[in-house]
Amino acid sequence: MIHQLSVHPSHQRHGIGKALVKEIIERFQNTGAPTVSATITEESLPFWEKIGFKRKPVFLAGNW
């Protein structure tokens, strides 16, 4: 599970986020993880979809 991933706005759109996610996926797969998921915002959804993630109908619950 990728809980948080961010790239400073002045460095966005240079492939840094994509490279980080690619490395995370590779490391997860090397440890036997069958899938990788991420908690994301509506605003970041296009980035995640662009790199192959799909939106799923899940809910987040908290006591905050």
N, C-alpha and C positions, 0 to 999 in steps of 0.2 A: 504494500500500500504506500503510495506516494502521498504524504499528508500535506506537504507544502513545498512548492517550487516557485521561485521568483528570480527574475533577472532585472537588474536596475533598468529603468526606462531608457536611459541614454545608451544602453547596450542591447536593447531588444531589436529583433529583426536582423540579427547577424548570425543566427544558427546556434547560439549558445544554449538556449532552452532545449532545442531539439537534440543537441549533442549530449546534454545532461540526461535527458530522458532515455536516449539510446543506451548510454552507459549504465543507467539504473536497471533498465530492462535486461541487459546482458548479465549484470551481476546477479539479479534475481533468478534468472534462468539457470545460471551456473550453480546456484544453491538448491535447485530443484523446484522453484516456485512455478506452478503451472500457469499462473496468470499474473498480471500486474494491473492494479486499479489505482485511481487517484481521486482525491477529494478536490473538487474544482469549483470555480464560480461561473455564473452565467457569462460573465465578461470574458473569461478565458476559454470557454467552450470551443470557439473556432480554432484556437491553437491546438487543443487536444485532438479535435476531429481531424485536423490537417496531418497530424502525425499518426493517425490510425486508431485512436481511441473512439469508443462509441458511447453515447449517452445511454444510461440505464435508469429505469424507474426505481430508485432507492430513496430512502429517507434518512435524514440525519436528526438524531435526537440529542438533546443536552439539557442541562439544568442551569444554564447561564442566563 
